[in-house]
Amino acid sequence: MLSLLNAQCSSLGTVNMSTKIKIPTPLRRHTNGLSTVEISASENVRAMLHTLTTQYPTISERLFDAQGQVKSHINIFLNNEDIRFLNGLETNVKDGDTVVLLPALAGG
């Protein structure tokens, strides 16, 4: 019985885990309309955003200023926690985490 189970597990192969980036509606035109982009597991939020901007280069100018810093009106959350109160862009991510990009809204 155990050898049968091992054989079944071996035939499944490895599972590639990923992290997700939720894209708000105003930025979806830069991700071919995708509301969620799956990224292979990255070390931190900075690496995730680098992968995102490599796959979808036009989103970069919407997220980063000329010095490469996240624009002040872009809020970034990791699993519902604002990364400004964690470790900023250096906040570690793990398989299954979700990053949400949320532009601040203004008006009245």
Contacts in CASP RR format, 6 or more apart in sequence:
PFRMAT RR
TARGET T0000
AUTHOR 0000-0000-0000
METHOD contacts of the structure
MODEL  1
MLSLLNAQCSSLGTVNMSTKIKIPTPLRRHTNGLSTVEISASENVRAMLH
TLTTQYPTISERLFDAQGQVKSHINIFLNNEDIRFLNGLETNVKDGDTVV
LLPALAGG
16 40 0 8 1.000
17 41 0 8 1.000
17 95 0 8 1.000
17 96 0 8 1.000
18 38 0 8 1.000
18 39 0 8 1.000
18 40 0 8 1.000
18 41 0 8 1.000
18 95 0 8 1.000
18 96 0 8 1.000
19 38 0 8 1.000
19 39 0 8 1.000
19 40 0 8 1.000
19 41 0 8 1.000
19 42 0 8 1.000
19 48 0 8 1.000
19 93 0 8 1.000
19 94 0 8 1.000
19 95 0 8 1.000
19 96 0 8 1.000
19 97 0 8 1.000
19 98 0 8 1.000
19 99 0 8 1.000
20 36 0 8 1.000
20 37 0 8 1.000
20 38 0 8 1.000
20 39 0 8 1.000
20 96 0 8 1.000
20 97 0 8 1.000
20 98 0 8 1.000
20 99 0 8 1.000
21 36 0 8 1.000
21 37 0 8 1.000
21 38 0 8 1.000
21 39 0 8 1.000
21 48 0 8 1.000
21 49 0 8 1.000
21 52 0 8 1.000
21 98 0 8 1.000
21 99 0 8 1.000
21 100 0 8 1.000
21 101 0 8 1.000
22 35 0 8 1.000
22 36 0 8 1.000
22 98 0 8 1.000
22 99 0 8 1.000
22 100 0 8 1.000
22 101 0 8 1.000
23 30 0 8 1.000
23 31 0 8 1.000
23 33 0 8 1.000
23 34 0 8 1.000
23 35 0 8 1.000
23 36 0 8 1.000
23 37 0 8 1.000
23 101 0 8 1.000
24 101 0 8 1.000
24 102 0 8 1.000
24 103 0 8 1.000
25 35 0 8 1.000
26 103 0 8 1.000
27 59 0 8 1.000
27 62 0 8 1.000
27 101 0 8 1.000
27 103 0 8 1.000
28 34 0 8 1.000
28 35 0 8 1.000
30 56 0 8 1.000
30 58 0 8 1.000
30 59 0 8 1.000
30 62 0 8 1.000
31 37 0 8 1.000
31 56 0 8 1.000
31 59 0 8 1.000
32 56 0 8 1.000
37 52 0 8 1.000
37 55 0 8 1.000
37 56 0 8 1.000
39 48 0 8 1.000
39 51 0 8 1.000
39 52 0 8 1.000
40 51 0 8 1.000
41 93 0 8 1.000
41 94 0 8 1.000
41 95 0 8 1.000
41 96 0 8 1.000
42 48 0 8 1.000
42 51 0 8 1.000
42 93 0 8 1.000
43 92 0 8 1.000
43 93 0 8 1.000
44 87 0 8 1.000
44 89 0 8 1.000
44 90 0 8 1.000
44 91 0 8 1.000
44 92 0 8 1.000
44 93 0 8 1.000
45 76 0 8 1.000
45 78 0 8 1.000
45 83 0 8 1.000
45 88 0 8 1.000
45 89 0 8 1.000
45 90 0 8 1.000
45 91 0 8 1.000
45 93 0 8 1.000
45 99 0 8 1.000
46 89 0 8 1.000
46 90 0 8 1.000
47 93 0 8 1.000
48 93 0 8 1.000
48 99 0 8 1.000
49 63 0 8 1.000
49 70 0 8 1.000
49 89 0 8 1.000
52 59 0 8 1.000
53 59 0 8 1.000
53 60 0 8 1.000
53 63 0 8 1.000
53 64 0 8 1.000
62 71 0 8 1.000
62 74 0 8 1.000
63 70 0 8 1.000
63 71 0 8 1.000
63 74 0 8 1.000
63 101 0 8 1.000
64 70 0 8 1.000
64 71 0 8 1.000
65 71 0 8 1.000
70 76 0 8 1.000
70 89 0 8 1.000
73 103 0 8 1.000
73 104 0 8 1.000
74 101 0 8 1.000
74 102 0 8 1.000
74 103 0 8 1.000
74 104 0 8 1.000
75 82 0 8 1.000
75 84 0 8 1.000
75 101 0 8 1.000
75 102 0 8 1.000
75 103 0 8 1.000
75 104 0 8 1.000
76 82 0 8 1.000
76 83 0 8 1.000
76 84 0 8 1.000
76 88 0 8 1.000
76 89 0 8 1.000
76 99 0 8 1.000
76 100 0 8 1.000
76 101 0 8 1.000
76 102 0 8 1.000
77 83 0 8 1.000
77 99 0 8 1.000
77 100 0 8 1.000
77 102 0 8 1.000
78 86 0 8 1.000
78 91 0 8 1.000
78 93 0 8 1.000
78 97 0 8 1.000
78 98 0 8 1.000
78 99 0 8 1.000
79 97 0 8 1.000
79 98 0 8 1.000
80 100 0 8 1.000
83 89 0 8 1.000
83 91 0 8 1.000
93 99 0 8 1.000
END
